[in-house]
Amino acid sequence: VRQLVLGAALAAALCAPALGAAPHRTLTISVDKMSFGPSPPGLRVGDRVRWINKDIFQHSATANDKSFDVDLKAGGQGEIVLKRPGVIAYACRYHPGMKGQLTVAR
Ligand SMILES: [Cu+2]
């Protein structure tokens, strides 16, 4: 247990952001019953967004501007790192009626 704790502390230290910078986080969006959950509040450039597909169908999270395209297998997940601020609309490649958006602050 002690080694695990030390390992976690080391990992945290290695991942620590530069002094003064806000730490980057991973925020999740559920994909359930053929729809994307809302944009998690407070997204910032550098954060990770992870989609968790709870459906028994394959989906994708595909940006309208093609800046990302993530396959989400049934019961699987996928993630991106946010590269730019703004409102980024996305949809599922397999079910074009499935639409979502990310609101990303600088
Ligand atoms: Cu889909």
Backbone and ligand atoms as CSV (ligand in chain L), in Angstrom:
chain,resi,resn,atom,element,x,y,z
A,1,VAL,N,N,0.844,-1.195,0.000
A,1,VAL,CA,C,0.000,0.000,0.000
A,1,VAL,C,C,0.882,1.249,0.000
A,2,ARG,N,N,1.927,1.216,0.833
A,2,ARG,CA,C,2.797,2.386,0.911
A,2,ARG,C,C,3.390,2.715,-0.468
A,3,GLN,N,N,3.816,1.660,-1.192
A,3,GLN,CA,C,4.406,1.908,-2.518
A,3,GLN,C,C,3.372,2.510,-3.467
A,4,LEU,N,N,2.158,2.012,-3.353
A,4,LEU,CA,C,1.098,2.554,-4.211
A,4,LEU,C,C,0.917,4.037,-3.927
A,5,VAL,N,N,0.916,4.381,-2.655
A,5,VAL,CA,C,0.713,5.786,-2.287
A,5,VAL,C,C,1.872,6.629,-2.805
A,6,LEU,N,N,3.093,6.116,-2.625
A,6,LEU,CA,C,4.260,6.853,-3.120
A,6,LEU,C,C,4.181,7.009,-4.635
A,7,GLY,N,N,3.792,5.942,-5.309
A,7,GLY,CA,C,3.675,6.003,-6.763
A,7,GLY,C,C,2.672,7.051,-7.187
A,8,ALA,N,N,1.556,7.089,-6.488
A,8,ALA,CA,C,0.524,8.077,-6.830
A,8,ALA,C,C,1.051,9.488,-6.587
A,9,ALA,N,N,1.781,9.665,-5.487
A,9,ALA,CA,C,2.320,10.987,-5.177
A,9,ALA,C,C,3.319,11.413,-6.243
A,10,LEU,N,N,4.155,10.471,-6.681
A,10,LEU,CA,C,5.141,10.769,-7.718
A,10,LEU,C,C,4.436,11.135,-9.016
A,11,ALA,N,N,3.425,10.347,-9.368
A,11,ALA,CA,C,2.678,10.625,-10.598
A,11,ALA,C,C,2.050,12.013,-10.519
A,12,ALA,N,N,1.508,12.337,-9.355
A,12,ALA,CA,C,0.877,13.647,-9.193
A,12,ALA,C,C,1.924,14.750,-9.361
A,13,ALA,N,N,3.119,14.519,-8.798
A,13,ALA,CA,C,4.177,15.525,-8.897
A,13,ALA,C,C,4.606,15.698,-10.352
A,14,LEU,N,N,4.742,14.578,-11.068
A,14,LEU,CA,C,5.190,14.648,-12.461
A,14,LEU,C,C,4.155,15.351,-13.333
A,15,CYS,N,N,2.900,15.193,-12.960
A,15,CYS,CA,C,1.826,15.774,-13.766
A,15,CYS,C,C,1.477,17.183,-13.312
A,16,ALA,N,N,2.116,17.653,-12.246
A,16,ALA,CA,C,1.743,18.961,-11.713
A,16,ALA,C,C,1.990,20.040,-12.764
A,17,PRO,N,N,1.058,20.946,-12.917
A,17,PRO,CA,C,1.217,22.012,-13.905
A,17,PRO,C,C,2.235,23.050,-13.425
A,18,ALA,N,N,2.665,23.875,-14.319
A,18,ALA,CA,C,3.563,24.964,-13.960
A,18,ALA,C,C,2.903,25.814,-12.884
A,19,LEU,N,N,3.732,26.421,-12.073
A,19,LEU,CA,C,3.213,27.209,-10.953
A,19,LEU,C,C,2.230,28.260,-11.469
A,20,GLY,N,N,1.083,28.320,-10.840
A,20,GLY,CA,C,0.123,29.344,-11.211
A,20,GLY,C,C,-0.892,28.895,-12.252
A,21,ALA,N,N,-0.554,27.858,-13.017
A,21,ALA,CA,C,-1.500,27.390,-14.024
A,21,ALA,C,C,-2.554,26.514,-13.359
A,22,ALA,N,N,-3.769,26.599,-13.847
A,22,ALA,CA,C,-4.815,25.729,-13.315
A,22,ALA,C,C,-4.528,24.296,-13.773
A,23,PRO,N,N,-4.765,23.324,-12.903
A,23,PRO,CA,C,-4.513,21.942,-13.308
A,23,PRO,C,C,-5.502,21.509,-14.389
A,24,HIS,N,N,-5.026,20.665,-15.270
A,24,HIS,CA,C,-5.927,20.137,-16.287
A,24,HIS,C,C,-6.697,18.963,-15.716
A,25,ARG,N,N,-7.921,18.845,-16.145
A,25,ARG,CA,C,-8.795,17.830,-15.582
A,25,ARG,C,C,-9.363,16.953,-16.680
A,26,THR,N,N,-9.980,15.853,-16.264
A,26,THR,CA,C,-10.726,15.022,-17.195
A,26,THR,C,C,-12.189,15.103,-16.813
A,27,LEU,N,N,-13.018,15.533,-17.766
A,27,LEU,CA,C,-14.455,15.626,-17.509
A,27,LEU,C,C,-15.166,14.641,-18.420
A,28,THR,N,N,-16.232,14.065,-17.921
A,28,THR,CA,C,-16.884,12.990,-18.670
A,28,THR,C,C,-18.254,13.432,-19.194
A,29,ILE,N,N,-18.602,12.841,-20.314
A,29,ILE,CA,C,-19.928,13.029,-20.912
A,29,ILE,C,C,-20.507,11.641,-21.143
A,30,SER,N,N,-21.686,11.411,-20.602
A,30,SER,CA,C,-22.347,10.129,-20.835
A,30,SER,C,C,-23.020,10.137,-22.202
A,31,VAL,N,N,-22.937,8.987,-22.850
A,31,VAL,CA,C,-23.689,8.782,-24.085
A,31,VAL,C,C,-24.675,7.670,-23.768
A,32,ASP,N,N,-25.954,8.019,-23.761
A,32,ASP,CA,C,-26.946,7.087,-23.226
A,32,ASP,C,C,-28.249,7.267,-23.993
A,33,LYS,N,N,-28.869,6.167,-24.324
A,33,LYS,CA,C,-30.167,6.191,-25.020
A,33,LYS,C,C,-30.104,7.089,-26.246
A,34,MET,N,N,-29.048,6.893,-27.024
A,34,MET,CA,C,-28.896,7.591,-28.300
A,34,MET,C,C,-28.807,9.108,-28.139
A,35,SER,N,N,-28.262,9.571,-27.026
A,35,SER,CA,C,-28.027,11.014,-26.947
A,35,SER,C,C,-26.788,11.322,-26.111
A,36,PHE,N,N,-26.171,12.441,-26.457
A,36,PHE,CA,C,-24.996,12.913,-25.736
A,36,PHE,C,C,-25.435,13.736,-24.533
A,37,GLY,N,N,-24.751,13.553,-23.428
A,37,GLY,CA,C,-24.988,14.414,-22.274
A,37,GLY,C,C,-24.510,15.826,-22.565
A,38,PRO,N,N,-24.867,16.771,-21.688
A,38,PRO,CA,C,-24.493,18.176,-21.898
A,38,PRO,C,C,-22.993,18.405,-21.738
A,39,SER,N,N,-22.546,19.533,-22.256
A,39,SER,CA,C,-21.161,19.947,-22.078
A,39,SER,C,C,-20.898,20.130,-20.587
A,40,PRO,N,N,-19.868,19.464,-20.040
A,40,PRO,CA,C,-19.596,19.668,-18.614
A,40,PRO,C,C,-19.263,21.133,-18.356
A,41,PRO,N,N,-19.772,21.711,-17.287
A,41,PRO,CA,C,-19.497,23.119,-17.023
A,41,PRO,C,C,-18.015,23.357,-16.743
A,42,GLY,N,N,-17.524,24.492,-17.202
A,42,GLY,CA,C,-16.170,24.903,-16.846
A,42,GLY,C,C,-15.065,24.292,-17.678
A,43,LEU,N,N,-15.367,23.767,-18.851
A,43,LEU,CA,C,-14.310,23.208,-19.705
A,43,LEU,C,C,-13.317,24.292,-20.093
A,44,ARG,N,N,-12.033,23.914,-20.068
A,44,ARG,CA,C,-10.982,24.842,-20.473
A,44,ARG,C,C,-10.021,24.155,-21.426
A,45,VAL,N,N,-9.339,24.948,-22.229
A,45,VAL,CA,C,-8.298,24.408,-23.099
A,45,VAL,C,C,-7.310,23.619,-22.241
A,46,GLY,N,N,-6.939,22.441,-22.700
A,46,GLY,CA,C,-6.026,21.573,-21.954
A,46,GLY,C,C,-6.735,20.497,-21.166
A,47,ASP,N,N,-8.025,20.701,-20.884
A,47,ASP,CA,C,-8.789,19.649,-20.206
A,47,ASP,C,C,-8.992,18.471,-21.158
A,48,ARG,N,N,-9.205,17.303,-20.557
A,48,ARG,CA,C,-9.617,16.135,-21.337
A,48,ARG,C,C,-11.120,15.976,-21.220
A,49,VAL,N,N,-11.727,15.585,-22.328
A,49,VAL,CA,C,-13.137,15.207,-22.320
A,49,VAL,C,C,-13.195,13.723,-22.655
A,50,ARG,N,N,-13.884,12.976,-21.813
A,50,ARG,CA,C,-14.027,11.533,-22.030
A,50,ARG,C,C,-15.504,11.209,-22.179
A,51,TRP,N,N,-15.835,10.602,-23.319
A,51,TRP,CA,C,-17.203,10.135,-23.529
A,51,TRP,C,C,-17.296,8.691,-23.056
A,52,ILE,N,N,-18.350,8.409,-22.336
A,52,ILE,CA,C,-18.597,7.041,-21.860
A,52,ILE,C,C,-19.885,6.562,-22.514
A,53,ASN,N,N,-19.738,5.582,-23.386
A,53,ASN,CA,C,-20.875,5.093,-24.160
A,53,ASN,C,C,-21.594,3.985,-23.382
A,54,LYS,N,N,-22.773,4.284,-22.912
A,54,LYS,CA,C,-23.532,3.306,-22.131
A,54,LYS,C,C,-24.507,2.525,-22.999
A,55,ASP,N,N,-24.548,2.866,-24.279
A,55,ASP,CA,C,-25.478,2.190,-25.181
A,55,ASP,C,C,-24.904,0.865,-25.661
A,56,ILE,N,N,-25.792,0.073,-26.258
A,56,ILE,CA,C,-25.355,-1.183,-26.867
A,56,ILE,C,C,-25.054,-0.973,-28.354
A,57,PHE,N,N,-25.001,0.292,-28.765
A,57,PHE,CA,C,-24.658,0.628,-30.145
A,57,PHE,C,C,-23.318,1.339,-30.172
A,58,GLN,N,N,-22.627,1.193,-31.297
A,58,GLN,CA,C,-21.416,1.989,-31.483
A,58,GLN,C,C,-21.809,3.417,-31.840
A,59,HIS,N,N,-21.078,4.374,-31.284
A,59,HIS,CA,C,-21.275,5.772,-31.619
A,59,HIS,C,C,-19.924,6.384,-31.950
A,60,SER,N,N,-19.964,7.650,-32.324
A,60,SER,CA,C,-18.727,8.413,-32.437
A,60,SER,C,C,-19.015,9.818,-31.932
A,61,ALA,N,N,-17.964,10.502,-31.556
A,61,ALA,CA,C,-18.052,11.937,-31.272
A,61,ALA,C,C,-17.182,12.592,-32.332
A,62,THR,N,N,-17.848,13.193,-33.319
A,62,THR,CA,C,-17.165,13.713,-34.496
A,62,THR,C,C,-17.452,15.202,-34.621
A,63,ALA,N,N,-16.411,16.016,-34.493
A,63,ALA,CA,C,-16.603,17.467,-34.540
A,63,ALA,C,C,-17.063,17.884,-35.928
A,64,ASN,N,N,-17.992,18.820,-35.979
A,64,ASN,CA,C,-18.453,19.333,-37.273
A,64,ASN,C,C,-17.292,19.931,-38.063
A,65,ASP,N,N,-16.328,20.519,-37.333
A,65,ASP,CA,C,-15.171,21.120,-38.019
A,65,ASP,C,C,-14.023,20.124,-38.188
A,66,LYS,N,N,-14.284,18.851,-37.892
A,66,LYS,CA,C,-13.315,17.749,-38.069
A,66,LYS,C,C,-12.107,17.854,-37.137
A,67,SER,N,N,-12.191,18.687,-36.097
A,67,SER,CA,C,-11.037,18.820,-35.216
A,67,SER,C,C,-10.865,17.598,-34.306
A,68,PHE,N,N,-11.914,16.791,-34.157
A,68,PHE,CA,C,-11.741,15.489,-33.508
A,68,PHE,C,C,-12.761,14.503,-34.056
A,69,ASP,N,N,-12.438,13.233,-33.911
A,69,ASP,CA,C,-13.301,12.162,-34.421
A,69,ASP,C,C,-12.972,10.920,-33.593
A,70,VAL,N,N,-13.815,10.644,-32.618
A,70,VAL,CA,C,-13.529,9.592,-31.643
A,70,VAL,C,C,-14.558,8.486,-31.789
A,71,ASP,N,N,-14.099,7.267,-31.991
A,71,ASP,CA,C,-15.017,6.128,-32.039
A,71,ASP,C,C,-15.342,5.682,-30.631
A,72,LEU,N,N,-16.598,5.415,-30.392
A,72,LEU,CA,C,-17.060,4.987,-29.061
A,72,LEU,C,C,-17.768,3.652,-29.224
A,73,LYS,N,N,-17.030,2.593,-28.973
A,73,LYS,CA,C,-17.629,1.267,-29.124
A,73,LYS,C,C,-18.733,1.076,-28.087
A,74,ALA,N,N,-19.631,0.149,-28.360
A,74,ALA,CA,C,-20.692,-0.155,-27.399
A,74,ALA,C,C,-20.068,-0.472,-26.049
A,75,GLY,N,N,-20.496,0.222,-25.038
A,75,GLY,CA,C,-19.961,0.007,-23.694
A,75,GLY,C,C,-18.551,0.536,-23.495
A,76,GLY,N,N,-18.025,1.233,-24.485
A,76,GLY,CA,C,-16.641,1.706,-24.409
A,76,GLY,C,C,-16.553,3.198,-24.155
A,77,GLN,N,N,-15.350,3.701,-24.263
A,77,GLN,CA,C,-15.145,5.129,-24.053
A,77,GLN,C,C,-14.002,5.652,-24.915
A,78,GLY,N,N,-13.937,6.949,-25.012
A,78,GLY,CA,C,-12.865,7.575,-25.774
A,78,GLY,C,C,-12.701,8.999,-25.303
A,79,GLU,N,N,-11.516,9.572,-25.542
A,79,GLU,CA,C,-11.294,10.919,-25.037
A,79,GLU,C,C,-10.449,11.762,-25.980
A,80,ILE,N,N,-10.534,13.063,-25.750
A,80,ILE,CA,C,-9.741,14.033,-26.493
A,80,ILE,C,C,-9.149,15.028,-25.496
A,81,VAL,N,N,-8.164,15.780,-25.956
A,81,VAL,CA,C,-7.673,16.926,-25.195
A,81,VAL,C,C,-8.155,18.173,-25.928
A,82,LEU,N,N,-8.735,19.092,-25.191
A,82,LEU,CA,C,-9.285,20.299,-25.816
A,82,LEU,C,C,-8.152,21.217,-26.238
A,83,LYS,N,N,-8.160,21.603,-27.508
A,83,LYS,CA,C,-7.048,22.366,-28.074
A,83,LYS,C,C,-7.351,23.845,-28.243
A,84,ARG,N,N,-8.643,24.169,-28.289
A,84,ARG,CA,C,-8.958,25.583,-28.541
A,84,ARG,C,C,-10.272,25.944,-27.849
A,85,PRO,N,N,-10.415,27.221,-27.528
A,85,PRO,CA,C,-11.653,27.664,-26.901
A,85,PRO,C,C,-12.754,27.835,-27.942
A,86,GLY,N,N,-13.972,27.938,-27.439
A,86,GLY,CA,C,-15.097,28.195,-28.325
A,86,GLY,C,C,-16.183,27.159,-28.132
A,87,VAL,N,N,-17.214,27.290,-28.915
A,87,VAL,CA,C,-18.293,26.310,-28.910
A,87,VAL,C,C,-18.045,25.363,-30.068
A,88,ILE,N,N,-17.873,24.097,-29.751
A,88,ILE,CA,C,-17.543,23.102,-30.766
A,88,ILE,C,C,-18.721,22.135,-30.886
A,89,ALA,N,N,-19.378,22.194,-32.024
A,89,ALA,CA,C,-20.509,21.299,-32.258
A,89,ALA,C,C,-19.984,19.961,-32.761
A,90,TYR,N,N,-20.620,18.897,-32.319
A,90,TYR,CA,C,-20.220,17.571,-32.804
A,90,TYR,C,C,-21.456,16.700,-32.968
A,91,ALA,N,N,-21.273,15.587,-33.625
A,91,ALA,CA,C,-22.383,14.667,-33.858
A,91,ALA,C,C,-21.830,13.253,-33.937
A,92,CYS,N,N,-22.736,12.305,-33.992
A,92,CYS,CA,C,-22.353,10.906,-34.171
A,92,CYS,C,C,-22.331,10.592,-35.664
A,93,ARG,N,N,-21.246,9.991,-36.109
A,93,ARG,CA,C,-21.125,9.652,-37.530
A,93,ARG,C,C,-22.182,8.638,-37.964
A,94,TYR,N,N,-22.597,7.781,-37.043
A,94,TYR,CA,C,-23.505,6.689,-37.401
A,94,TYR,C,C,-24.960,7.096,-37.261
A,95,HIS,N,N,-25.207,8.077,-36.413
A,95,HIS,CA,C,-26.574,8.526,-36.151
A,95,HIS,C,C,-26.574,10.054,-36.200
A,96,PRO,N,N,-26.715,10.611,-37.388
A,96,PRO,CA,C,-26.541,12.067,-37.550
A,96,PRO,C,C,-27.513,12.889,-36.711
A,97,GLY,N,N,-28.591,12.280,-36.243
A,97,GLY,CA,C,-29.506,13.004,-35.374
A,97,GLY,C,C,-28.962,13.204,-33.965
A,98,MET,N,N,-27.905,12.480,-33.631
A,98,MET,CA,C,-27.282,12.627,-32.298
A,98,MET,C,C,-26.314,13.792,-32.343
A,99,LYS,N,N,-26.646,14.849,-31.648
A,99,LYS,CA,C,-25.808,16.047,-31.690
A,99,LYS,C,C,-25.418,16.469,-30.278
A,100,GLY,N,N,-24.247,17.031,-30.178
A,100,GLY,CA,C,-23.785,17.549,-28.895
A,100,GLY,C,C,-22.934,18.772,-29.127
A,101,GLN,N,N,-22.541,19.417,-28.026
A,101,GLN,CA,C,-21.592,20.511,-28.168
A,101,GLN,C,C,-20.746,20.659,-26.917
A,102,LEU,N,N,-19.556,21.191,-27.142
A,102,LEU,CA,C,-18.627,21.487,-26.054
A,102,LEU,C,C,-18.465,22.999,-25.989
A,103,THR,N,N,-18.538,23.547,-24.793
A,103,THR,CA,C,-18.280,24.969,-24.610
A,103,THR,C,C,-16.988,25.090,-23.829
A,104,VAL,N,N,-15.969,25.606,-24.498
A,104,VAL,CA,C,-14.600,25.574,-23.960
A,104,VAL,C,C,-14.108,27.001,-23.728
A,105,ALA,N,N,-13.715,27.266,-22.501
A,105,ALA,CA,C,-13.137,28.577,-22.181
A,105,ALA,C,C,-11.634,28.523,-22.403
A,106,ARG,N,N,-11.033,29.687,-22.536
A,106,ARG,CA,C,-9.597,29.765,-22.786
A,106,ARG,C,C,-8.794,29.239,-21.606
L,1,CU,CU,CU,-24.466,7.037,-32.659
